[in-house]
Each structure stands twice: as structure tokens, then as C-alpha cells.
């Protein structure tokens, strides 16, 4: 593992994006979204994901010149079409629009169809937080997870984000796939030859395992909460397709590659709620109470999702962003 300065990594991303036809402010924004993921410790969807993004441009899944457009306005809901453009740029535009709608009418909802992988979804939750909004967003994916009790991939591990501002304290940011581990995380553990911290899926003998490489062979990841996560994946997929007018996970699976996804972006302006300030105090009391729980491991105190992000961000900005040397070399050679 090596450390790479933030701006060095960002400029390298910009260089490569220029080579593949993404220019100007769009290249700078896309590069910033990638490097911010690694800066905040989400290495699987920052540097580690970047070579895959370039591959998706090469294989024609991503149209680097396309930009998302609003196609329908249905009350508080807008439907946008991503035209198979860059997933992170499409997601940024739609979250930005959902926030603008929330500032106008308390709640804004933008549903996006025909888009690509959005990389780190927590980036868009942070956009809502910066505007004193709660954010709720999710996506469907290619079928990459079997339903509970099944062997064949029929569901997506459909990531979902919940984001809440927390004044001058670290925000609440829950950013999770509905599988025990994302495929990016599995690939990282497999490259390093490390076991997963908890069971993550089934091997070829249909045994539950912590071996990421074995799970990548079978594509039989475990859903969070077993049957509960399986059901959650299904309804997230169907709601995203209904609101956006886009493809379901099943339909995405009929395509040659993972593309033409459906996503939902919801923002709620806390400043427009009559008791928004009072809620902030309630939330802070709840977070403080949660952290007073006696830890199982004295060396690992209880914390809420997002609590450690700012500490890790500061460390990575000061010391450089941790990078797997092989992945960084791949980017340098692009």
C-alpha cells in the first residue's frame, strides 16, 4: 500500500479523462468525485473503480458526450434520462436538481433512467447535507445477487444512501449495498488475499465463506439480513424503475454489459420544516445516547454511520490517500 497526494490523484484522473473525451469542467467534476471517494475512505469506488470506468467507456457502455436531461415533470417528481452518459456526472446533476426542488417545495424527487454506475453514492448524500437537506437515494444494478434460497443471480445488490446534516458535528451518512459486501470490496479483499471480517457469500460447495475470491467465482453474495435484504433489494429495484420509467434489474441483465440503470434521488429541506431546528436537537441527543452504549470490544467504541469520515478525510488529506500500488500503476499507464 502506498499513499498518493490528493491533488496528484485528481490531476491524474483528469489527464486520463481528457484522453477518453471528457473535457473541461465535466472532467474536473468527475475526477473530483472519484478522488473524494478515496479521500473519505471509500477506496473501492474511488481509485479502485476508475480503471473499470475507463473500460466501460472503451466498450461503449458509457457515452462520454451525453448529459442527463429532464423529460417529464409530474408534480413534485421529475423524470430524467441519462442517455447512457457518465454515471457520476448524471447522478450529480440529478441530486443537484432534487436539492433545488426541495428548496422550492420542501421535498424534491428526481428519478433517473438510462444511466450508468454512479460510483460512490455517498458523494451525492453529502451534496444534500451541504445544503441542510436530508438525502435518500438508491440505484438498481445488473443481477449480481441470488434471492434468498436461490443459487442464480436474479437481484441487484442495489446500494442505498441515507444522509442527514448534523450541524458542526460529523454528519450521519449511511451508504450501503444490500449485499453483505459490494463487489468492489470483494475484489479488494481478493487482491490482498485477506479473509472478509464476516461471512460474505457462498463458495462452489454451497458453503458460507469469508473467502472473497471464492465468492467472486460463484457470484453468490449474501444479502444483508438474509431474506430481509433479499426483499429490500427487490422493492428498491421496482420502485426505482416505476418512478423513473426505466429498466428493472431483470431488464438490465438482458444487456451485454451493466448499463441503462434506474436511480432515485430524494432531498428534504430541513430549513423549511417548522420544527427543523428542534429536530436537530433531538437527533444530536439520539446520536450521543447511541454512543454511550457499552462496547463489546473496549478498543472499539460505538459510533454512528459517518462519525469517523471526517477524521479519516483529514488524515488522508494530510498524509496522502492510501492506494493499492497495482491499481495506481494501472491508472498511470492508461
C-alpha positions as CSV (number, residue, x, y, z in Angstrom):
1,X,0.0,0.0,0.0
2,X,1.3,3.5,-0.9
3,X,0.0,7.0,-0.3
4,X,-0.8,9.4,-3.1
5,X,-1.4,13.2,-2.5
6,X,-5.0,14.2,-3.2
7,X,-4.2,16.7,-6.0
8,X,-1.8,14.3,-7.6
9,X,-4.5,11.7,-7.9
10,X,-7.1,14.2,-9.1
11,X,-4.8,15.5,-11.8
12,X,-4.0,12.0,-13.0
13,X,-7.7,11.3,-13.2
14,X,-8.3,14.5,-15.2
15,X,-5.4,13.6,-17.6
16,X,-6.9,10.2,-18.3
17,X,-10.5,11.6,-18.7
18,X,-9.2,14.1,-21.2
19,X,-7.7,11.3,-23.2
20,X,-11.1,9.5,-23.3
21,X,-13.1,12.5,-24.4
22,X,-14.3,14.1,-21.2
23,X,-13.3,17.8,-21.2
24,X,-13.3,21.0,-19.2
25,X,-15.4,21.3,-16.1
26,X,-17.0,17.9,-16.7
27,X,-13.6,16.2,-16.4
28,X,-12.7,18.2,-13.3
29,X,-16.0,17.3,-11.6
30,X,-15.8,13.6,-12.5
31,X,-12.2,13.4,-11.3
32,X,-13.1,15.2,-8.1
33,X,-16.0,12.8,-7.4
34,X,-13.6,9.8,-7.9
35,X,-10.8,11.2,-5.7
36,X,-13.3,12.4,-3.0
37,X,-14.5,8.8,-2.6
38,X,-10.9,7.6,-1.9
39,X,-10.3,10.7,0.3
40,X,-13.2,9.6,2.5
41,X,-12.0,6.0,2.8
42,X,-14.3,4.5,0.1
43,X,-11.4,3.2,-1.9
44,X,-13.4,0.6,-3.7
45,X,-15.5,3.3,-5.5
46,X,-12.7,5.9,-6.0
47,X,-9.3,4.9,-7.3
48,X,-10.1,1.2,-7.5
49,X,-13.2,1.8,-9.6
50,X,-11.5,4.2,-12.0
51,X,-10.0,1.6,-14.4
52,X,-13.4,-0.1,-14.7
53,X,-15.0,3.2,-15.6
54,X,-12.4,3.7,-18.4
55,X,-13.1,0.2,-19.6
56,X,-16.9,1.0,-19.7
57,X,-16.0,3.9,-22.0
58,X,-13.9,1.7,-24.2
59,X,-16.6,-1.0,-24.5
60,X,-19.3,1.6,-25.4
61,X,-21.4,1.3,-22.3
62,X,-20.7,5.0,-21.4
63,X,-21.3,7.8,-23.9
64,X,-18.9,10.5,-22.6
65,X,-20.6,13.3,-24.5
66,X,-24.2,12.6,-23.2
67,X,-25.7,14.7,-20.4
68,X,-28.8,14.0,-18.4
69,X,-32.0,15.9,-19.3
70,X,-35.4,16.4,-17.7
71,X,-38.0,14.6,-19.7
72,X,-41.2,14.8,-17.6
73,X,-42.5,16.9,-14.7
74,X,-45.1,15.1,-12.6
75,X,-45.9,17.3,-9.6
76,X,-43.0,17.0,-7.1
77,X,-41.4,14.3,-9.2
78,X,-39.2,14.9,-12.2
79,X,-38.1,12.1,-14.6
80,X,-34.7,12.5,-16.2
81,X,-33.0,10.5,-18.9
82,X,-29.2,9.9,-18.6
83,X,-28.7,8.9,-22.2
84,X,-26.1,6.4,-21.1
85,X,-23.8,9.2,-20.0
86,X,-21.2,9.2,-17.3
87,X,-22.9,7.8,-14.2
88,X,-21.3,10.1,-11.6
89,X,-22.0,13.2,-13.7
90,X,-25.6,12.2,-14.3
91,X,-26.1,11.4,-10.6
92,X,-24.5,14.8,-9.5
93,X,-26.9,16.7,-11.9
94,X,-30.0,14.8,-10.6
95,X,-29.1,15.3,-6.9
96,X,-28.4,18.9,-7.6
97,X,-31.9,19.3,-9.1
98,X,-33.6,17.3,-6.3
99,X,-32.0,19.8,-3.8
100,X,-33.2,22.8,-5.8
101,X,-36.7,21.4,-5.8
102,X,-36.5,20.8,-2.0
103,X,-35.5,24.4,-1.5
104,X,-38.6,25.4,-3.5
105,X,-41.2,23.0,-2.1
106,X,-39.6,21.2,0.9
107,X,-39.3,17.8,-0.9
108,X,-37.7,17.2,-4.2
109,X,-37.6,13.9,-6.1
110,X,-35.7,13.2,-9.3
111,X,-35.9,9.7,-10.8
112,X,-33.2,8.9,-13.5
113,X,-33.3,6.2,-16.1
114,X,-30.9,5.1,-18.8
115,X,-27.8,5.9,-16.8
116,X,-24.6,4.1,-15.7
117,X,-22.8,3.1,-12.5
118,X,-22.8,6.2,-10.2
119,X,-19.5,5.3,-8.4
120,X,-19.6,6.3,-4.7
121,X,-23.3,7.2,-3.9
122,X,-22.3,8.8,-0.6
123,X,-20.9,11.8,-2.7
124,X,-24.5,12.7,-3.5
125,X,-25.7,12.3,0.0
126,X,-23.0,14.8,1.1
127,X,-24.4,17.2,-1.5
128,X,-27.7,17.2,0.3
129,X,-26.0,17.6,3.7
130,X,-24.1,20.7,2.5
131,X,-27.5,22.3,1.6
132,X,-29.0,21.4,5.0
133,X,-31.1,18.7,3.4
134,X,-31.8,15.1,4.2
135,X,-30.9,12.9,1.3
136,X,-32.3,9.5,0.3
137,X,-31.1,7.9,-2.9
138,X,-30.7,4.4,-4.4
139,X,-30.0,2.6,-7.6
140,X,-30.6,-0.8,-9.2
141,X,-27.8,-2.8,-10.8
142,X,-27.2,-5.7,-13.1
143,X,-28.3,-9.0,-11.5
144,X,-25.4,-9.9,-9.2
145,X,-27.1,-11.5,-6.1
146,X,-29.2,-14.6,-5.8
147,X,-32.6,-14.2,-4.0
148,X,-32.7,-15.8,-0.5
149,X,-32.9,-19.5,-1.0
150,X,-31.7,-19.4,-4.7
151,X,-28.4,-20.0,-6.5
152,X,-28.7,-17.9,-9.6
153,X,-28.3,-14.1,-9.6
154,X,-31.7,-12.5,-10.1
155,X,-31.4,-9.5,-7.8
156,X,-29.1,-6.5,-7.8
157,X,-27.1,-5.5,-4.6
158,X,-28.9,-2.2,-5.1
159,X,-27.0,0.4,-3.0
160,X,-29.0,2.9,-0.9
161,X,-27.9,6.1,0.9
162,X,-29.4,8.0,3.8
163,X,-27.8,11.3,4.7
164,X,-28.6,13.8,7.5
165,X,-26.8,17.1,8.4
166,X,-25.6,17.3,11.9
167,X,-24.6,20.9,12.5
168,X,-20.9,21.3,13.2
169,X,-20.5,17.6,14.0
170,X,-19.8,14.8,11.5
171,X,-23.0,14.1,9.5
172,X,-25.0,10.9,9.5
173,X,-24.1,9.1,6.3
174,X,-25.3,5.5,5.7
175,X,-24.0,4.3,2.4
176,X,-24.6,0.6,1.9
177,X,-25.2,-2.1,-0.7
178,X,-27.9,-4.6,0.2
179,X,-25.4,-7.4,-0.1
180,X,-23.0,-8.0,2.9
181,X,-20.2,-6.7,0.7
182,X,-20.1,-4.7,-2.5
183,X,-18.3,-6.4,-5.4
184,X,-15.7,-3.7,-5.3
185,X,-15.0,-4.6,-1.6
186,X,-14.8,-8.3,-2.5
187,X,-12.3,-7.6,-5.3
188,X,-10.1,-5.6,-2.9
189,X,-10.0,-8.4,-0.3
190,X,-9.3,-10.9,-3.0
191,X,-6.4,-8.9,-4.4
192,X,-4.9,-8.6,-1.0
193,X,-5.5,-12.2,-0.1
194,X,-7.3,-11.3,3.1
195,X,-10.4,-13.0,4.6
196,X,-13.6,-11.0,5.0
197,X,-14.3,-9.8,8.5
198,X,-17.7,-11.7,8.5
199,X,-19.3,-14.2,6.2
200,X,-20.0,-12.7,2.8
201,X,-21.3,-15.4,0.4
202,X,-21.2,-19.0,-0.8
203,X,-18.4,-21.0,-2.3
204,X,-18.7,-23.6,-5.1
205,X,-19.6,-26.2,-2.4
206,X,-22.5,-24.0,-1.3
207,X,-20.8,-23.3,2.0
208,X,-20.9,-19.9,3.6
209,X,-17.4,-18.4,3.5
210,X,-15.2,-15.4,4.2
211,X,-13.1,-16.1,1.2
212,X,-13.7,-13.2,-1.2
213,X,-12.1,-15.0,-4.2
214,X,-14.4,-18.0,-3.8
215,X,-17.4,-15.7,-3.7
216,X,-16.3,-13.9,-6.8
217,X,-16.2,-17.3,-8.6
218,X,-19.8,-18.1,-7.7
219,X,-21.4,-14.6,-7.6
220,X,-23.4,-15.8,-4.7
221,X,-23.1,-13.0,-2.3
222,X,-25.2,-12.9,0.9
223,X,-27.9,-10.3,1.2
224,X,-27.9,-8.2,4.3
225,X,-30.3,-9.7,6.8
226,X,-30.7,-12.8,4.6
227,X,-34.3,-12.9,3.4
228,X,-34.9,-9.3,4.6
229,X,-32.1,-8.0,2.4
230,X,-33.4,-10.1,-0.5
231,X,-36.8,-8.5,-0.2
232,X,-35.4,-5.0,0.2
233,X,-33.3,-5.4,-3.0
234,X,-36.4,-6.3,-4.9
235,X,-38.6,-3.4,-3.8
236,X,-35.8,-0.8,-4.3
237,X,-35.4,-2.1,-7.8
238,X,-39.1,-2.0,-8.6
239,X,-39.7,1.5,-7.1
240,X,-36.7,2.9,-9.0
241,X,-38.0,1.5,-12.3
242,X,-41.6,2.7,-11.6
243,X,-40.5,6.3,-10.7
244,X,-38.0,6.7,-13.5
245,X,-39.9,4.8,-16.2
246,X,-36.6,2.9,-16.7
247,X,-35.3,-0.6,-16.6
248,X,-35.6,-3.1,-13.8
249,X,-32.7,-5.2,-12.7
250,X,-34.1,-8.1,-14.7
251,X,-34.1,-6.0,-17.9
252,X,-30.6,-4.6,-17.2
253,X,-29.5,-8.2,-17.1
254,X,-30.5,-8.8,-20.7
255,X,-28.0,-6.2,-21.9
256,X,-24.4,-7.1,-22.9
257,X,-23.0,-5.0,-20.0
258,X,-24.2,-3.2,-16.9
259,X,-25.8,0.0,-18.3
260,X,-29.2,1.8,-18.6
261,X,-29.7,1.7,-14.8
262,X,-32.6,3.3,-12.8
263,X,-31.9,5.6,-9.9
264,X,-33.9,7.8,-7.4
265,X,-32.7,11.0,-5.7
266,X,-34.8,12.5,-2.8
267,X,-34.0,15.7,-0.9
268,X,-35.8,17.2,2.1
269,X,-35.0,20.8,3.1
270,X,-34.9,20.7,6.9
271,X,-34.9,24.5,6.9
272,X,-38.4,24.5,5.5
273,X,-39.8,22.3,8.2
274,X,-41.5,24.3,11.0
275,X,-39.7,22.2,13.7
276,X,-36.4,21.6,11.8
277,X,-34.2,23.2,14.4
278,X,-35.9,21.2,17.2
279,X,-35.4,18.0,15.2
280,X,-31.6,18.8,15.0
281,X,-31.5,18.8,18.8
282,X,-33.4,15.5,19.0
283,X,-31.1,13.9,16.5
284,X,-28.0,15.1,18.4
285,X,-29.4,13.7,21.6
286,X,-30.1,10.4,19.9
287,X,-26.6,10.2,18.5
288,X,-25.0,11.0,21.8
289,X,-27.1,8.4,23.5
290,X,-26.2,5.7,20.9
291,X,-22.5,6.3,21.5
292,X,-22.9,5.7,25.3
293,X,-23.7,2.1,24.7
294,X,-21.1,-0.2,26.3
295,X,-18.9,-1.5,23.6
296,X,-18.4,-5.3,23.1
297,X,-14.7,-4.6,22.4
298,X,-13.2,-1.9,24.7
299,X,-10.9,-0.9,21.9
300,X,-13.7,-0.2,19.5
301,X,-16.2,2.4,20.8
302,X,-19.7,2.5,19.4
303,X,-20.2,5.2,16.7
304,X,-22.9,6.2,14.2
305,X,-22.5,5.9,10.4
306,X,-20.5,8.8,9.2
307,X,-18.9,9.6,12.5
308,X,-15.3,8.6,11.5
309,X,-15.4,10.0,8.0
310,X,-14.1,13.5,8.8
311,X,-11.3,12.1,10.9
312,X,-10.3,9.8,8.0
313,X,-10.6,12.6,5.5
314,X,-8.3,14.8,7.5
315,X,-5.7,12.0,7.8
316,X,-5.8,11.2,4.1
317,X,-5.5,14.9,3.1
318,X,-2.5,15.3,5.4
319,X,-0.7,12.0,4.7
320,X,-1.9,11.2,1.2
321,X,-4.6,8.8,0.1
322,X,-3.9,5.1,0.6
323,X,-3.7,3.3,-2.7
324,X,-3.1,-0.3,-3.8
325,X,0.1,0.1,-5.8
326,X,-1.0,-2.2,-8.6
327,X,-4.2,-0.2,-9.1
328,X,-2.3,3.1,-9.1
329,X,0.2,1.8,-11.6
330,X,-2.7,0.7,-13.8
331,X,-4.1,4.3,-13.8
332,X,-0.7,5.8,-14.6
333,X,-0.4,3.5,-17.6
334,X,-3.9,4.5,-19.0
